[in-house]
């Protein structure tokens, strides 16, 4: 039986993990406000603590509520999103109050995506912000299909949604919006 969006919503609401499609890569999702789910996600990936995790939201207005944006950053967001970008923001008081602390970078910034994929946005619309980390074990290549993700994560993930349309296979472009003007960021 093919997993459904309602099953993924129930899993996320219960604190479980979900693999879901985005426009770039398969995402490994946990509800971004659930501290325990974030710890489960880190354990499933084998990811060391202290590394920030980006979040996906359903819309540009939702992104704007999570961070402070200079006028040029607001123009960038409104022109390029939804799309294959992760933008780094100075978090708003709302973001600090509602999102798990482990999501924030050491400098206090927050990575946010508005994916150009209806399933990813609908999950975030129904559940609230969800993590937008790639579906892979730490240090391994991103999984390209739900079947690959299932082999990597097994029962650590409750729901594996089908990837239709298929993600591009390229990671999102990183853009720093914490300053006066948008600035590309190199991947580490």
C-alpha positions as CSV (number, residue, x, y, z in Angstrom):
1,X,0.0,0.0,0.0
2,X,1.3,3.5,-0.9
3,X,1.8,5.7,2.1
4,X,-0.4,8.8,2.1
5,X,-0.1,12.4,3.2
6,X,-2.6,11.9,6.1
7,X,-0.4,9.0,7.4
8,X,2.7,11.3,7.2
9,X,0.8,14.1,9.0
10,X,-0.2,11.7,11.8
11,X,3.3,10.3,12.1
12,X,4.8,13.8,12.4
13,X,2.2,14.9,14.9
14,X,3.0,11.8,17.0
15,X,6.8,12.7,17.0
16,X,7.8,10.1,14.4
17,X,10.1,10.7,11.3
18,X,8.9,10.9,7.7
19,X,10.8,10.8,4.4
20,X,9.2,13.2,2.0
21,X,9.9,14.6,-1.5
22,X,11.1,18.2,-2.1
23,X,12.2,19.9,-5.3
24,X,15.8,19.2,-4.5
25,X,16.4,16.0,-2.5
26,X,14.3,13.7,-0.4
27,X,13.9,15.3,3.1
28,X,13.9,13.6,6.5
29,X,11.1,15.3,8.4
30,X,10.4,15.8,12.0
31,X,8.1,18.4,13.5
32,X,10.4,21.3,14.1
33,X,8.8,22.2,17.5
34,X,9.3,18.7,18.9
35,X,12.6,18.5,20.8
36,X,12.4,14.7,21.2
37,X,11.7,14.2,17.5
38,X,14.7,16.3,16.6
39,X,16.9,14.1,18.9
40,X,15.4,11.0,17.1
41,X,16.2,12.5,13.7
42,X,19.9,13.2,14.8
43,X,20.1,9.6,16.1
44,X,18.6,8.1,12.9
45,X,21.1,10.1,10.7
46,X,24.0,9.4,13.1
47,X,24.5,13.1,13.1
48,X,26.6,14.7,15.8
49,X,24.8,17.2,18.0
50,X,25.5,20.9,17.6
51,X,24.9,21.0,13.8
52,X,22.0,23.2,12.8
53,X,19.1,21.6,10.9
54,X,17.1,23.7,8.5
55,X,13.3,23.8,8.4
56,X,10.7,23.7,5.7
57,X,7.6,25.9,5.8
58,X,4.5,26.1,3.6
59,X,4.7,29.7,2.4
60,X,6.7,32.9,2.1
61,X,4.5,34.6,4.7
62,X,5.3,31.8,7.2
63,X,9.0,32.2,6.4
64,X,8.7,36.0,7.0
65,X,7.2,35.3,10.4
66,X,10.2,33.3,11.5
67,X,12.9,35.8,10.8
68,X,13.9,39.4,10.5
69,X,14.5,40.5,6.9
70,X,16.1,43.5,5.4
71,X,14.3,45.0,2.4
72,X,16.7,43.3,-0.1
73,X,16.3,40.0,1.7
74,X,12.5,40.3,1.6
75,X,12.7,41.0,-2.2
76,X,14.9,37.9,-2.6
77,X,12.5,35.7,-0.7
78,X,9.4,37.0,-2.6
79,X,11.1,36.6,-6.0
80,X,12.8,33.2,-5.5
81,X,10.6,31.2,-3.2
82,X,9.2,28.6,-3.4
83,X,12.3,27.3,-4.9
84,X,15.6,25.4,-4.4
85,X,17.0,27.7,-1.8
86,X,17.8,27.5,1.9
87,X,17.9,31.0,3.4
88,X,19.6,31.8,6.7
89,X,17.7,34.3,8.8
90,X,18.0,36.0,12.1
91,X,15.2,34.3,13.9
92,X,12.2,36.2,15.2
93,X,10.9,35.9,18.8
94,X,8.2,33.5,17.4
95,X,10.9,31.2,16.0
96,X,12.9,31.3,19.2
97,X,9.8,30.5,21.2
98,X,8.3,27.7,19.0
99,X,11.2,25.8,17.3
100,X,13.5,23.3,19.0
101,X,16.8,25.0,20.1
102,X,18.9,22.4,18.3
103,X,17.8,23.8,14.9
104,X,19.7,27.0,15.3
105,X,23.3,27.5,14.3
106,X,26.0,28.6,16.8
107,X,25.7,32.1,15.5
108,X,22.0,32.1,16.2
109,X,20.8,31.9,12.6
110,X,18.1,29.7,11.3
111,X,18.0,27.9,7.9
112,X,14.5,28.0,6.2
113,X,13.2,26.5,3.0
114,X,9.9,26.9,1.1
115,X,10.3,24.0,-1.3
116,X,8.8,24.1,-4.7
117,X,7.1,20.8,-4.1
118,X,3.4,20.6,-3.2
119,X,3.8,17.6,-0.9
120,X,6.5,19.2,1.2
121,X,4.6,22.4,1.5
122,X,1.3,20.6,2.4
123,X,3.1,18.6,5.1
124,X,4.4,21.9,6.6
125,X,1.0,23.6,6.2
126,X,-0.8,20.8,8.1
127,X,1.9,20.1,10.8
128,X,3.8,23.4,11.1
129,X,7.5,23.8,10.3
130,X,9.2,20.5,9.6
131,X,12.9,19.7,9.3
132,X,14.4,19.9,5.9
133,X,17.6,17.9,6.2
134,X,18.4,15.5,3.4
135,X,17.4,11.8,3.8
136,X,20.8,10.2,4.4
137,X,23.0,8.9,7.1
138,X,25.6,11.4,8.2
139,X,28.5,11.6,5.7
140,X,26.7,9.4,3.1
141,X,25.3,10.5,-0.2
142,X,21.6,11.6,-0.1
143,X,19.1,8.9,-0.8
144,X,17.6,9.3,-4.3
145,X,14.5,7.2,-3.9
146,X,12.2,6.2,-1.1
147,X,13.5,2.6,-1.5
148,X,17.1,3.8,-0.9
149,X,15.9,5.8,2.2
150,X,14.1,2.7,3.5
151,X,17.3,0.7,3.2
152,X,19.2,3.5,5.1
153,X,16.7,4.2,7.9
154,X,14.4,1.1,8.1
155,X,12.1,1.4,11.1
156,X,13.6,4.6,12.3
157,X,11.3,6.3,9.9
158,X,7.5,5.7,10.2
159,X,6.4,6.9,6.7
160,X,8.1,7.0,3.3
161,X,6.2,9.1,0.9
162,X,6.6,8.5,-2.8
163,X,8.8,11.0,-4.6
164,X,6.5,12.2,-7.4
165,X,7.7,14.3,-9.1
166,X,11.2,13.1,-8.5
167,X,13.5,15.6,-6.8
168,X,16.3,17.3,-8.9
169,X,19.0,15.4,-7.0
170,X,20.9,18.6,-6.3
171,X,21.0,20.2,-2.8
172,X,19.5,23.6,-2.3
173,X,21.5,26.7,-2.8
174,X,22.5,28.4,0.5
175,X,21.8,32.1,0.8
176,X,22.6,34.2,3.8
177,X,19.9,36.8,4.5
178,X,21.2,37.9,7.9
179,X,22.9,41.0,6.6
180,X,21.8,44.0,4.6
181,X,22.0,42.1,1.3
182,X,21.6,38.4,0.2
183,X,24.9,36.6,0.0
184,X,25.6,33.1,-1.4
185,X,27.2,30.7,1.1
186,X,29.5,27.8,0.2
187,X,28.7,24.3,1.4
188,X,31.1,22.9,4.0
